[in-house]
């Protein structure tokens, strides 16, 4: 896999997520990026200036890993909250109970689009509260469980008593309740995605 393929794979994954969330509908046409054929040039002989093996070969860019199945994602998210002493996450998703397989899959796609992972931005549903720069509260029930003193609507930024940033957004379980994707549901998905992109930007600023 070339570096260009690696970059395009990541772009296509993010565009796919944004299409699923109803943010925008954009396709990536790789054909326009294919190099124009040119006449074959004769090989140029280059003399070695250092012994063979003196410099390590560059590391190969890894192939894009396939998305996990719905059945396996729930286990990944549930187990991806290491709370060792002294560890501080950029941001943590807080929920009131374990996510369903589809809910966990949605969060897994979101974290991938935000260029992070479940290990770096875990979903936590039980005490103790891990140390993080930003807490993303998924739904009103989670807000009541983790920060009962705070009153906020989805999309609002607030601070804890200790001064930590908190974003309140929708629970993926709430979004999954809607069987039909109406304009109202599309707006909810778009608002959630815009808020979560702001989380990644803020985390990068205070890192």
C-alpha positions in Angstrom: 0.0 0.0 0.0 1.4 3.4 -1.0 1.3 6.5 1.3 -1.4 8.0 -1.0 -3.6 4.9 -0.6 -3.1 5.1 3.2 -4.2 8.7 3.2 -7.2 8.1 0.9 -8.4 5.1 3.0 -8.5 7.3 6.1 -10.4 10.0 4.1 -12.9 7.6 2.8 -13.5 6.2 6.3 -14.2 9.7 7.6 -16.5 10.6 4.6 -18.4 7.3 5.2 -19.0 8.2 8.8 -20.2 11.7 7.9 -22.6 10.1 5.3 -24.0 7.8 8.0 -24.4 10.7 10.4 -26.1 12.7 7.8 -23.5 15.5 7.9 -22.7 15.5 4.2 -22.7 13.3 1.2 -19.3 13.4 -0.6 -17.6 10.7 -2.5 -13.8 10.4 -3.1 -12.9 9.7 -6.7 -9.5 8.2 -6.7 -9.3 8.1 -10.5 -8.5 11.9 -10.7 -5.4 11.3 -8.6 -3.9 8.5 -10.8 -0.5 9.6 -12.3 -0.4 10.3 -16.0 1.6 7.8 -17.9 5.0 9.0 -19.1 7.7 7.6 -21.3 9.9 5.0 -19.6 13.3 6.5 -18.7 16.4 4.3 -18.7 17.5 3.3 -15.2 20.3 5.4 -13.7 23.1 3.6 -12.0 23.8 4.9 -8.5 27.0 3.9 -6.6 26.5 2.9 -3.0 28.1 5.4 -0.5 27.7 3.2 2.6 27.9 -0.5 3.2 24.8 -2.6 2.7 22.8 -3.0 5.9 24.2 0.2 7.5 20.8 1.9 7.4 17.6 0.2 8.4 14.9 0.0 5.7 11.9 2.4 6.2 9.0 0.9 8.0 6.1 -0.1 5.8 2.8 1.8 6.1 0.4 -0.7 7.6 -2.7 -1.7 5.7 -6.0 -0.3 7.0 -7.4 -2.6 9.5 -11.0 -3.8 8.8 -13.8 -2.4 11.0 -14.7 -4.9 13.8 -18.0 -6.6 13.7 -20.9 -5.4 15.9 -20.5 -8.3 18.2 -16.8 -7.6 18.9 -17.0 -3.8 19.2 -18.9 -3.9 22.4 -16.2 -5.9 24.1 -13.5 -3.6 22.7 -15.1 -0.5 24.1 -16.0 -2.1 27.4 -12.5 -3.3 28.0 -10.7 -0.2 26.7 -10.7 1.9 29.8 -7.4 1.3 31.6 -7.4 3.3 34.8 -3.8 3.0 35.9 -2.5 5.5 38.4 -1.2 8.6 36.8 -2.7 8.0 33.3 -4.6 11.0 31.8 -6.7 10.7 28.7 -7.3 13.5 26.2 -11.0 12.8 26.5 -13.3 10.2 27.8 -16.9 9.2 26.8 -19.2 8.8 29.8 -22.3 6.7 29.6 -24.8 5.5 32.2 -24.6 1.8 31.3 -22.8 -0.5 28.9 -23.4 0.3 25.2 -25.2 -2.1 23.0 -23.3 -3.6 20.1 -24.6 -1.1 17.6 -24.0 1.8 20.0 -20.5 0.7 20.6 -20.0 0.3 16.8 -21.1 3.9 16.4 -18.7 5.2 19.0 -15.9 3.1 17.4 -16.5 4.8 14.0 -16.6 8.2 15.6 -13.3 7.7 17.4 -11.7 6.4 14.2 -12.9 9.5 12.3 -11.5 11.7 15.1 -8.1 10.0 14.5 -8.1 8.3 17.9 -9.1 4.9 19.3 -11.0 3.2 22.2 -7.7 2.9 24.1 -7.0 6.6 24.0 -10.6 7.8 24.3 -12.5 5.1 26.1 -16.2 4.7 27.0 -16.7 4.5 30.7 -19.9 3.5 32.4 -18.9 2.7 36.0 -16.8 4.3 38.8 -14.2 5.5 39.4 -14.1 8.5 37.1 -10.8 8.4 35.1 -8.5 11.4 34.8 -9.1 13.3 31.5 -8.8 16.7 30.0 -12.3 16.6 28.6 -15.3 14.5 29.5 -17.9 13.8 26.8 -21.2 12.9 28.5 -23.5 10.8 26.3 -27.0 11.6 27.2 -29.0 13.1 30.1 -29.0 9.9 32.1 -25.2 9.8 32.0 -25.1 13.5 33.0 -27.3 12.7 36.0 -25.1 9.8 37.0 -21.7 11.4 36.7 -22.4 15.1 37.3 -25.7 15.4 39.1 -24.9 19.0 40.0 -24.7 20.1 36.3 -27.7 21.0 34.2 -27.0 21.2 30.5 -28.5 20.4 27.1 -26.8 18.5 24.2 -24.2 20.7 22.6 -23.4 22.7 25.7 -19.9 23.1 27.2 -19.8 23.3 31.0 -17.2 22.8 33.8 -17.0 20.5 36.8 -16.4 21.8 40.3 -12.7 21.0 39.8 -12.6 23.0 36.5 -12.6 20.2 34.0 -14.3 20.8 30.6 -17.4 18.8 30.0 -19.4 18.5 26.7 -22.9 17.1 26.8 -24.1 15.4 23.7 -26.6 12.7 22.6 -26.3 9.1 23.5 -25.8 6.7 20.6 -28.6 4.6 22.1 -31.0 7.5 21.7 -30.1 8.0 18.1 -30.5 4.3 17.4 -34.1 4.3 18.7 -35.3 6.0 15.6 -36.1 3.5 12.9 -36.6 6.1 10.2 -34.0 8.7 9.4 -36.1 11.9 9.3 -34.7 15.5 8.8 -34.9 15.8 12.6 -32.8 12.7 13.2 -30.3 13.9 10.5 -30.0 17.2 12.4 -29.3 15.4 15.7 -26.6 13.4 14.0 -25.1 16.5 12.5 -25.1 18.4 15.8 -23.5 15.5 17.6 -20.7 15.2 15.0 -20.0 19.0 15.0 -19.8 18.9 18.8 -17.4 15.9 18.8 -15.1 17.5 16.3 -14.9 20.5 18.6 -13.8 18.1 21.4 -10.9 16.8 19.4 -9.8 20.3 18.5 -10.0 21.5 22.1 -8.1 18.4 23.4 -5.3 19.2 20.9 -5.1 22.8 22.1 -4.8 21.9 25.8 -2.6 18.8 25.3 
